[in-house]
Amino acid sequence: MTKMRIVSVQLPQSFVNAMDQLVRRGVYPNRSEVIRTAIREFLKKEMHFEVQDDEVPEYVIR
């Protein structure tokens, strides 16, 4: 898998609450994966970004 980098962001509390709810429901394993998925989809839409297989953790269903 590609080396991960830490990027700090500030989010409204409502976003954090919603992410935590998705994690509690088991939709995502953690907040980081929620954010990675959102950014991946944004980049695919806005930039026709192609994700390499080694950039997606094995627990993500594509």
Biopython code that builds the backbone (N, CA, C, O; Angstrom):
import numpy as np
from Bio.PDB.StructureBuilder import StructureBuilder

atoms = [
    (1, "MET", "N", (0.846, -1.171, 0.000)),
    (1, "MET", "CA", (0.000, 0.000, 0.000)),
    (1, "MET", "C", (0.892, 1.235, 0.000)),
    (1, "MET", "O", (2.012, 1.204, 0.511)),
    (2, "THR", "N", (0.395, 2.306, -0.569)),
    (2, "THR", "CA", (1.107, 3.570, -0.619)),
    (2, "THR", "C", (1.322, 4.120, 0.784)),
    (2, "THR", "O", (0.473, 3.961, 1.661)),
    (3, "LYS", "N", (2.459, 4.766, 0.986)),
    (3, "LYS", "CA", (2.742, 5.388, 2.279)),
    (3, "LYS", "C", (1.710, 6.490, 2.547)),
    (3, "LYS", "O", (1.415, 7.306, 1.674)),
    (4, "MET", "N", (1.177, 6.498, 3.751)),
    (4, "MET", "CA", (0.186, 7.508, 4.141)),
    (4, "MET", "C", (0.890, 8.688, 4.788)),
    (4, "MET", "O", (1.914, 8.530, 5.453)),
    (5, "ARG", "N", (0.327, 9.874, 4.584)),
    (5, "ARG", "CA", (0.828, 11.096, 5.203)),
    (5, "ARG", "C", (-0.261, 11.650, 6.104)),
    (5, "ARG", "O", (-1.448, 11.482, 5.826)),
    (6, "ILE", "N", (0.135, 12.301, 7.166)),
    (6, "ILE", "CA", (-0.823, 12.933, 8.075)),
    (6, "ILE", "C", (-1.081, 14.353, 7.596)),
    (6, "ILE", "O", (-0.152, 15.119, 7.340)),
    (7, "VAL", "N", (-2.369, 14.692, 7.480)),
    (7, "VAL", "CA", (-2.801, 16.031, 7.094)),
    (7, "VAL", "C", (-3.834, 16.473, 8.116)),
    (7, "VAL", "O", (-4.835, 15.788, 8.327)),
    (8, "SER", "N", (-3.599, 17.601, 8.744)),
    (8, "SER", "CA", (-4.542, 18.098, 9.752)),
    (8, "SER", "C", (-5.571, 19.012, 9.090)),
    (8, "SER", "O", (-5.234, 19.866, 8.270)),
    (9, "VAL", "N", (-6.825, 18.812, 9.465)),
    (9, "VAL", "CA", (-7.900, 19.668, 8.961)),
    (9, "VAL", "C", (-8.813, 20.037, 10.119)),
    (9, "VAL", "O", (-8.890, 19.326, 11.120)),
    (10, "GLN", "N", (-9.491, 21.143, 9.968)),
    (10, "GLN", "CA", (-10.508, 21.539, 10.944)),
    (10, "GLN", "C", (-11.869, 21.320, 10.306)),
    (10, "GLN", "O", (-12.118, 21.746, 9.178)),
    (11, "LEU", "N", (-12.746, 20.649, 11.043)),
    (11, "LEU", "CA", (-14.077, 20.331, 10.545)),
    (11, "LEU", "C", (-15.117, 20.786, 11.547)),
    (11, "LEU", "O", (-14.857, 20.821, 12.749)),
    (12, "PRO", "N", (-16.300, 21.136, 11.052)),
    (12, "PRO", "CA", (-17.387, 21.457, 11.980)),
    (12, "PRO", "C", (-17.738, 20.234, 12.823)),
    (12, "PRO", "O", (-17.603, 19.101, 12.360)),
    (13, "GLN", "N", (-18.175, 20.451, 14.029)),
    (13, "GLN", "CA", (-18.522, 19.355, 14.933)),
    (13, "GLN", "C", (-19.572, 18.436, 14.320)),
    (13, "GLN", "O", (-19.551, 17.227, 14.555)),
    (14, "SER", "N", (-20.486, 18.998, 13.539)),
    (14, "SER", "CA", (-21.528, 18.172, 12.922)),
    (14, "SER", "C", (-20.922, 17.149, 11.955)),
    (14, "SER", "O", (-21.436, 16.036, 11.843)),
    (15, "PHE", "N", (-19.844, 17.505, 11.259)),
    (15, "PHE", "CA", (-19.168, 16.563, 10.364)),
    (15, "PHE", "C", (-18.538, 15.435, 11.185)),
    (15, "PHE", "O", (-18.643, 14.260, 10.833)),
    (16, "VAL", "N", (-17.890, 15.809, 12.273)),
    (16, "VAL", "CA", (-17.237, 14.816, 13.134)),
    (16, "VAL", "C", (-18.288, 13.869, 13.711)),
    (16, "VAL", "O", (-18.085, 12.655, 13.739)),
    (17, "ASN", "N", (-19.401, 14.419, 14.168)),
    (17, "ASN", "CA", (-20.481, 13.587, 14.711)),
    (17, "ASN", "C", (-21.000, 12.599, 13.665)),
    (17, "ASN", "O", (-21.221, 11.426, 13.966)),
    (18, "ALA", "N", (-21.191, 13.080, 12.444)),
    (18, "ALA", "CA", (-21.695, 12.221, 11.372)),
    (18, "ALA", "C", (-20.684, 11.124, 11.038)),
    (18, "ALA", "O", (-21.071, 9.975, 10.823)),
    (19, "MET", "N", (-19.386, 11.468, 10.993)),
    (19, "MET", "CA", (-18.362, 10.459, 10.730)),
    (19, "MET", "C", (-18.344, 9.413, 11.831)),
    (19, "MET", "O", (-18.268, 8.215, 11.556)),
    (20, "ASP", "N", (-18.414, 9.865, 13.077)),
    (20, "ASP", "CA", (-18.418, 8.934, 14.205)),
    (20, "ASP", "C", (-19.611, 7.984, 14.142)),
    (20, "ASP", "O", (-19.500, 6.813, 14.505)),
    (21, "GLN", "N", (-20.734, 8.485, 13.687)),
    (21, "GLN", "CA", (-21.919, 7.635, 13.564)),
    (21, "GLN", "C", (-21.693, 6.545, 12.515)),
    (21, "GLN", "O", (-22.086, 5.396, 12.718)),
    (22, "LEU", "N", (-21.058, 6.904, 11.394)),
    (22, "LEU", "CA", (-20.749, 5.915, 10.363)),
    (22, "LEU", "C", (-19.784, 4.852, 10.885)),
    (22, "LEU", "O", (-19.914, 3.671, 10.562)),
    (23, "VAL", "N", (-18.819, 5.279, 11.692)),
    (23, "VAL", "CA", (-17.866, 4.334, 12.280)),
    (23, "VAL", "C", (-18.577, 3.422, 13.272)),
    (23, "VAL", "O", (-18.357, 2.211, 13.259)),
    (24, "ARG", "N", (-19.424, 3.979, 14.129)),
    (24, "ARG", "CA", (-20.159, 3.160, 15.108)),
    (24, "ARG", "C", (-21.048, 2.131, 14.420)),
    (24, "ARG", "O", (-21.195, 1.011, 14.909)),
    (25, "ARG", "N", (-21.640, 2.505, 13.291)),
    (25, "ARG", "CA", (-22.507, 1.576, 12.541)),
    (25, "ARG", "C", (-21.709, 0.519, 11.802)),
    (25, "ARG", "O", (-22.282, -0.442, 11.290)),
    (26, "GLY", "N", (-20.398, 0.680, 11.739)),
    (26, "GLY", "CA", (-19.556, -0.285, 11.054)),
    (26, "GLY", "C", (-19.448, -0.073, 9.556)),
    (26, "GLY", "O", (-18.957, -0.943, 8.837)),
    (27, "VAL", "N", (-19.909, 1.089, 9.078)),
    (27, "VAL", "CA", (-19.817, 1.391, 7.652)),
    (27, "VAL", "C", (-18.352, 1.616, 7.269)),
    (27, "VAL", "O", (-17.925, 1.218, 6.186)),
    (28, "TYR", "N", (-17.596, 2.247, 8.145)),
    (28, "TYR", "CA", (-16.169, 2.499, 7.953)),
    (28, "TYR", "C", (-15.436, 2.077, 9.222)),
    (28, "TYR", "O", (-16.007, 2.112, 10.312)),
    (29, "PRO", "N", (-14.180, 1.680, 9.084)),
    (29, "PRO", "CA", (-13.442, 1.235, 10.265)),
    (29, "PRO", "C", (-12.973, 2.376, 11.171)),
    (29, "PRO", "O", (-12.730, 2.168, 12.359)),
    (30, "ASN", "N", (-12.846, 3.586, 10.605)),
    (30, "ASN", "CA", (-12.353, 4.725, 11.382)),
    (30, "ASN", "C", (-12.615, 6.029, 10.630)),
    (30, "ASN", "O", (-13.018, 6.016, 9.467)),
    (31, "ARG", "N", (-12.386, 7.141, 11.300)),
    (31, "ARG", "CA", (-12.602, 8.461, 10.685)),
    (31, "ARG", "C", (-11.716, 8.664, 9.464)),
    (31, "ARG", "O", (-12.149, 9.230, 8.460)),
    (32, "SER", "N", (-10.481, 8.204, 9.555)),
    (32, "SER", "CA", (-9.553, 8.404, 8.437)),
    (32, "SER", "C", (-10.098, 7.804, 7.149)),
    (32, "SER", "O", (-9.976, 8.401, 6.079)),
    (33, "GLU", "N", (-10.698, 6.625, 7.253)),
    (33, "GLU", "CA", (-11.222, 6.003, 6.039)),
    (33, "GLU", "C", (-12.437, 6.748, 5.507)),
    (33, "GLU", "O", (-12.644, 6.795, 4.295)),
    (34, "VAL", "N", (-13.234, 7.323, 6.376)),
    (34, "VAL", "CA", (-14.360, 8.155, 5.928)),
    (34, "VAL", "C", (-13.816, 9.318, 5.093)),
    (34, "VAL", "O", (-14.307, 9.592, 3.998)),
    (35, "ILE", "N", (-12.805, 9.987, 5.620)),
    (35, "ILE", "CA", (-12.230, 11.153, 4.934)),
    (35, "ILE", "C", (-11.539, 10.731, 3.645)),
    (35, "ILE", "O", (-11.694, 11.397, 2.621)),
    (36, "ARG", "N", (-10.769, 9.626, 3.674)),
    (36, "ARG", "CA", (-10.105, 9.164, 2.452)),
    (36, "ARG", "C", (-11.114, 8.856, 1.363)),
    (36, "ARG", "O", (-10.912, 9.211, 0.202)),
    (37, "THR", "N", (-12.204, 8.193, 1.738)),
    (37, "THR", "CA", (-13.236, 7.851, 0.759)),
    (37, "THR", "C", (-13.858, 9.106, 0.164)),
    (37, "THR", "O", (-14.060, 9.189, -1.047)),
    (38, "ALA", "N", (-14.161, 10.077, 1.008)),
    (38, "ALA", "CA", (-14.762, 11.322, 0.530)),
    (38, "ALA", "C", (-13.824, 12.054, -0.432)),
    (38, "ALA", "O", (-14.255, 12.545, -1.476)),
    (39, "ILE", "N", (-12.551, 12.123, -0.077)),
    (39, "ILE", "CA", (-11.582, 12.812, -0.939)),
    (39, "ILE", "C", (-11.368, 12.037, -2.237)),
    (39, "ILE", "O", (-11.276, 12.633, -3.310)),
    (40, "ARG", "N", (-11.289, 10.709, -2.142)),
    (40, "ARG", "CA", (-11.126, 9.878, -3.336)),
    (40, "ARG", "C", (-12.270, 10.126, -4.322)),
    (40, "ARG", "O", (-12.037, 10.302, -5.518)),
    (41, "GLU", "N", (-13.515, 10.140, -3.811)),
    (41, "GLU", "CA", (-14.673, 10.367, -4.679)),
    (41, "GLU", "C", (-14.680, 11.789, -5.249)),
    (41, "GLU", "O", (-15.033, 11.991, -6.411)),
    (42, "PHE", "N", (-14.295, 12.762, -4.439)),
    (42, "PHE", "CA", (-14.210, 14.147, -4.900)),
    (42, "PHE", "C", (-13.194, 14.277, -6.035)),
    (42, "PHE", "O", (-13.480, 14.902, -7.056)),
    (43, "LEU", "N", (-12.016, 13.691, -5.860)),
    (43, "LEU", "CA", (-10.974, 13.773, -6.888)),
    (43, "LEU", "C", (-11.384, 13.047, -8.160)),
    (43, "LEU", "O", (-11.088, 13.517, -9.259)),
    (44, "LYS", "N", (-12.061, 11.907, -8.031)),
    (44, "LYS", "CA", (-12.543, 11.205, -9.214)),
    (44, "LYS", "C", (-13.527, 12.080, -9.988)),
    (44, "LYS", "O", (-13.483, 12.131, -11.217)),
    (45, "LYS", "N", (-14.403, 12.759, -9.274)),
    (45, "LYS", "CA", (-15.416, 13.601, -9.910)),
    (45, "LYS", "C", (-14.812, 14.861, -10.519)),
    (45, "LYS", "O", (-15.083, 15.184, -11.675)),
    (46, "GLU", "N", (-14.010, 15.563, -9.758)),
    (46, "GLU", "CA", (-13.497, 16.869, -10.177)),
    (46, "GLU", "C", (-12.305, 16.797, -11.127)),
    (46, "GLU", "O", (-12.127, 17.675, -11.971)),
    (47, "MET", "N", (-11.493, 15.755, -10.989)),
    (47, "MET", "CA", (-10.257, 15.703, -11.766)),
    (47, "MET", "C", (-10.121, 14.427, -12.586)),
    (47, "MET", "O", (-9.076, 14.186, -13.191)),
    (48, "HIS", "N", (-11.166, 13.612, -12.609)),
    (48, "HIS", "CA", (-11.099, 12.319, -13.294)),
    (48, "HIS", "C", (-9.883, 11.539, -12.800)),
    (48, "HIS", "O", (-9.189, 10.873, -13.568)),
    (49, "PHE", "N", (-9.654, 11.645, -11.506)),
    (49, "PHE", "CA", (-8.525, 11.012, -10.830)),
    (49, "PHE", "C", (-8.721, 9.508, -10.790)),
    (49, "PHE", "O", (-9.785, 9.028, -10.400)),
    (50, "GLU", "N", (-7.710, 8.769, -11.189)),
    (50, "GLU", "CA", (-7.768, 7.318, -11.148)),
    (50, "GLU", "C", (-7.011, 6.810, -9.931)),
    (50, "GLU", "O", (-5.857, 7.182, -9.719)),
    (51, "VAL", "N", (-7.641, 5.976, -9.143)),
    (51, "VAL", "CA", (-7.041, 5.423, -7.943)),
    (51, "VAL", "C", (-6.319, 4.139, -8.302)),
    (51, "VAL", "O", (-6.886, 3.263, -8.955)),
    (52, "GLN", "N", (-5.067, 4.026, -7.877)),
    (52, "GLN", "CA", (-4.290, 2.809, -8.089)),
    (52, "GLN", "C", (-4.717, 1.771, -7.051)),
    (52, "GLN", "O", (-5.078, 2.129, -5.930)),
    (53, "ASP", "N", (-4.678, 0.515, -7.411)),
    (53, "ASP", "CA", (-5.086, -0.552, -6.495)),
    (53, "ASP", "C", (-4.316, -0.537, -5.191)),
    (53, "ASP", "O", (-4.878, -0.867, -4.147)),
    (54, "ASP", "N", (-3.033, -0.159, -5.222)),
    (54, "ASP", "CA", (-2.237, -0.172, -3.989)),
    (54, "ASP", "C", (-2.509, 1.037, -3.102)),
    (54, "ASP", "O", (-1.951, 1.138, -2.009)),
    (55, "GLU", "N", (-3.374, 1.969, -3.564)),
    (55, "GLU", "CA", (-3.713, 3.140, -2.764)),
    (55, "GLU", "C", (-4.987, 2.937, -1.941)),
    (55, "GLU", "O", (-5.350, 3.788, -1.129)),
    (56, "VAL", "N", (-5.648, 1.827, -2.151)),
    (56, "VAL", "CA", (-6.901, 1.536, -1.457)),
    (56, "VAL", "C", (-6.663, 0.373, -0.498)),
    (56, "VAL", "O", (-6.254, -0.707, -0.924)),
    (57, "PRO", "N", (-6.914, 0.588, 0.788)),
    (57, "PRO", "CA", (-6.724, -0.502, 1.748)),
    (57, "PRO", "C", (-7.572, -1.716, 1.371)),
    (57, "PRO", "O", (-8.641, -1.571, 0.778)),
    (58, "GLU", "N", (-7.090, -2.917, 1.716)),
    (58, "GLU", "CA", (-7.763, -4.147, 1.317)),
    (58, "GLU", "C", (-9.153, -4.298, 1.916)),
    (58, "GLU", "O", (-9.972, -5.039, 1.372)),
    (59, "TYR", "N", (-9.447, -3.608, 3.035)),
    (59, "TYR", "CA", (-10.766, -3.762, 3.650)),
    (59, "TYR", "C", (-11.835, -2.900, 2.981)),
    (59, "TYR", "O", (-13.003, -2.975, 3.365)),
    (60, "VAL", "N", (-11.471, -2.086, 1.995)),
    (60, "VAL", "CA", (-12.433, -1.245, 1.288)),
    (60, "VAL", "C", (-13.001, -2.050, 0.132)),
    (60, "VAL", "O", (-12.255, -2.580, -0.692)),
    (61, "ILE", "N", (-14.319, -2.138, 0.073)),
    (61, "ILE", "CA", (-14.990, -2.837, -1.015)),
    (61, "ILE", "C", (-15.205, -1.850, -2.144)),
    (61, "ILE", "O", (-15.837, -0.810, -1.959)),
    (62, "ARG", "N", (-14.676, -2.177, -3.317)),
    (62, "ARG", "CA", (-14.801, -1.273, -4.462)),
    (62, "ARG", "C", (-15.919, -1.689, -5.362)),
    (62, "ARG", "O", (-16.168, -1.039, -6.378)),
]
sb = StructureBuilder()
sb.init_structure("model")
sb.init_model(0)
sb.init_chain("A")
sb.init_seg("    ")
for serial, (resi, resn, name, xyz) in enumerate(atoms, 1):
    if name == "N":
        sb.init_residue(resn, " ", resi, " ")
    sb.init_atom(name, np.array(xyz, "f"), 0.0, 1.0, " ", f" {name:<3s}", serial, name[0])
structure = sb.get_structure()
